[in-house]
Every structure is written in structure tokens, then in C-alpha cells.
Amino acid sequence: MEITLSNNQTIPFTFRKSKRAKNIRLQMDNQGVLTLVVPWFMPKIGAESFIKKHTLWIEKQILKIEKQQELRPKIKYQNGDLFYYFGDRVKLAIIPFDKKRPAIKIRDDKMIINLYRGISREDGVRDIKKSIEKFYRKKAEEVIHDRLQFFNEYYGFRYNRVTLRNQKTRWGSCSMLKNLNFNWRLIMAPIEVIDYVVVHEMCHLKQMNHSFRFWALVAEAIPNYKEVRKWLRNNHYLLRI
């Protein structure tokens, strides 16, 4: 299905019915893919009317994504690519060497990767991406466990398993079994953002909701949580590889 915007630009969108949806939901991902989710009982004509009324929102989202793509160009896994580490920009520097196993380190404002000089471009891209993810995962695990221990000296909560995951939209979660999950991509964010997500999920150990009591509990350790949450909401697109 397609919709025509005010500038006569035509863009496709996916129409999806959901048994769980109670209301119509219009969403656009970081790649500009537009999806209209509607309750299973709603006729298609009602959905089409809804999306036509929201063309202004769609146009604003397209402009927002275009601006984000300028600030965060597509990664090609070559010299000069920009990545983020604790909120700072680091520039990829690939150094050929004789060992087949790649090595990676951060030095000042550079992410240095030693890459086998005889590798093909296709395999090189694969190994660079895999090395960066492995590096980020290891650092994220170290930092998140450290911050959990630090903040739990104040809260004194009990939790069970801690897992690092790669999720597109969620930065953390807390299960009913008191298991904590965190997105390893948090290692690209400033430390205050990491701290906020850690405290947020820890506080769910006591308050499994987003009530006033929950946010008051968060504010005990992160008094400026609203500012930090806003940063994450506005800059989440930077935290990818």
C-alpha cells in the first residue's frame, strides 16, 4: 500500500492487523519503513482514513530520519568510519598485520583494528563488524556489572541472572523472576545514560510499573533522570554498528 504526501512524494507502508492491538498505531523505523498496525477487527478503509490524516506526522518523521542519517552516516567498515564509545566519537583506523585473528583497541579518539593483510574486502567487513561487537559486548558486561554493584550498595535489592542482549528498541528489562537484561549497545552511550538504564531496571525489582513511586525510587540515585532519558530518546540512533 502507498500514501502520497503533500510534496507529491509517494511512499509505501505496511498494513498489519494485530489481535493484541487495541488502537491504531503508526510507526516508522530508523530506515524510514512505515507500518500501520490496527486491531484485527478494524476494516481497511478505516485504517486508510487514519493514515491520510497523519501525513504531516509522516513528513516530520522523514525529515527527522534524513537529519539523523546526515549526523550518523551509513557505516562501511572502512578507515574513517565513526563509532561511539562512552558517548565519545572514535574514528576507525584499520592497520594491516600478519596474524589472521583481528585485534581491536581504543586509543584516544581512534578505534584501532589490526586486520589480516591478506583478507578479502567482504571477509574483512565481516571480521571488523564481528570484532567491534565482541569488543563492545565484553566492555558492556564489565561496566554494567560494575555499575550494578555500585548502585546496589545503596538500594540493596536482590536479583538473579544478568544477561546482555542485542535489542533494536529496548535498552533493558526486568523479569518477574528478578532477571535483569541489558542491551550491550549501551556501551556506546555516555556513562550517565548507562547508569540511568541500570538504575531504571534495578528499581523494577521493587516496583514492576512506572508509577510515581517507581520514578521517585529512580530519582534517589539519578535525580536528573528526565534529562538523561531525553538524551537517550533523541540520540538512540547513534548507538549502532
N, C-alpha and C positions, 0 to 999 in steps of 0.2 A: 504494500500500500504506500501511497505517497501523499505529501501535503505541499502546497505551493505557498511560499512566504510572500511578504509584501514587496520584496525586490524581484519577484517572479522566479526566485530560485526554488527548484523542486528537490525535496529530499525524501528518501524512503523512510518508513518506520515499520516496526514490527507490531502487529496486533496480537496480544496474548491474553487468553482467558485464564482466570485463576479461581480455584474453589476456595482459596484462603483469603482472597482479596474482598474487603467489604466496600471499598470505594475505588473510583478510578484513580490510577496513578500513572503519571507521565514522567519518564526518566530518560536521561541521556548520559552515556558513559564518557570516559576521557577521550575516546576516539570519535565521538560525535554520533554514535549509534543511538537512535531514538527508539524507545519502546513504550507502547501504551498497554498498561496492564489493567484489565477490567474484571469485575465479578463475573462468574460463569453464567449468570442469568441475564446479563445485560445484552441487548441486541446491538449489532454492529453499527447501526445508524446512529444510536445514541453516543457511541464512542467517537464516531467521526465528527459529530457536532461538538463534542468536548474538545477534541484536538484543534479544531478550527478556531475556537475561542482562545486558545493558548498559543497562537502563533508568535505573539510578542515575547512570551517566555522562551520559546524555542530559539528565536533570533538572538536573544540575550545570551543564552547558553552557548550558541555557536560562536559568538564574539568572544565569550569568556574562554572557550577552548582554544580558539585561534591565538589569543593572547598568551595562554599557558604554553602553547607549542612554540611560541617565539622565545619565551623565557626558559623552556625546557625542551631544546631541540631533540629530535629523534636520535637515539644512541646507535652508533655504527660500530662500536667496539674497535676504535682506531685512535691513534695519537690525537690528543686534544679534546677528546670527549669529556664532558663534565659529569661528575658524580658528587654525592653529598655524604659527609661523614661528621656526625655530631653537629649537623647544621652548617658546617663549613663546606664550601665548594673545593673539590680537589680535581685536578686535571690528570687524565690518563696518560701515562708515559710507558710505552712498550719498549723493552730492551731485549734484543735477541741474545740468546745464550745457548749453550750446547746440551744442557740437560732437557730431557723430554717432559719432565714434570714441571709445570709452571709454578712460579713463586710470586707472592704479592706482599707489598708493604706500603704503608703510608709514611711519607716523608715531607714535612712542611705542607705545601699546597699541592702535592703530587701523589697520585696513586700509581706506584711503580709495579709493573708486571714484567717478570722475566719469562720470556716465551721462546720455546724451541725454534731455532732459526730455520729449520727445515720443514716446518709445518705449513700446510696449505692455508689459504685465506679462510675457507669455510670451516676447517677444523680449528683454526686459530680463534675465530669468533666464538665458537662453541666453548673452547677451553678458557677464554678470557671471561665469558659470562659465568661459566661454572666456578671459576676461581674467585670472582668477585662475590658471588652468592655465598660460597663456602666461607670466605673471609668475614663477610657481614654476619652470617649466622653464628659463627664462633664468637665474634665480639659481642653480638647482641645477647647471647646466652650468658657470657661473663658479666656484662653490665647489668642486665635485668636481674640476675640472681643477686648481685651485689646491692642493687637498689631495693629489692625486696627485703633483704636482710636489714638494710639501713632503716627503712621506714617501719619495719615490723618491731624494731626496738621501741618505737613509740606506741604503735597500735596493739601489738601483742596478739594478733589473730593467728588462728591455726588454719593451715591449708595443706593440700596433699600434693598432687603432681603438678609440675610446671612444664609446659610444652611451648616450643617455638614453632610457629606456623607461617605460611605464606598465604595471606588472605587479601583479596582485592579491596574490600571495603571496611573490614573490621581491624582494629588495632589491638584489641584484647577482649577477653571474655572470662567469665567466672561461672562454673557449672554448679549445679545443686550438690554435687559431690565434693565441692570445695577444691576443684581442679582449676588452675589458672592457665590461660592461654594468651600468648603474646605474638604479635607479628614481628618477625625478625627485621623487617624493613624500618622499624623504629630506630635502628642504629644510625640511620641517615639523618634523623631529626636532632634538634638541639637537646641537651640533657634535661632541660626543664620540661620538654614535651615527653621524654621518656619517663621522667618522674611522675608527671601527671597521669599517664596511662597506667603505670604501675600502681599508684595510689588509688586511682579510679577502680581498678579491678579488685584490689585488696578490700576496699570499702564495701564491695558487693558480698564479701564474706559475711558481713553483718547485716547489710541492707540490700536484699535482692530486688531493688527497684531504683527509680530515680526520683524519690520523694525529697521533700525538704530536708528530712533527717539525713538522707544519703549525702546530699550536697554539703550539708553542714559538717559531716564527717570528713569529706574530701578536703574542705576548706581548712580543717585543723592543720593539715600538713602542706596544702597547696592553696594559700589564701587568694592567689591570683589565677585560680584555675580557669576562670572565664576568658581571660586574655590568652592563656595557653591553648585552650580548646579552640578559640577563634583562629589562632595561628595554624593549628592542625587542619581545621576545616578549609582555610584559604590556601594552604600550601601543600596539601597532601599529594598533589600531582608531581611534586619534586622528588618524592621518596620512592623512586622506582629504578630498576636497572633493565 
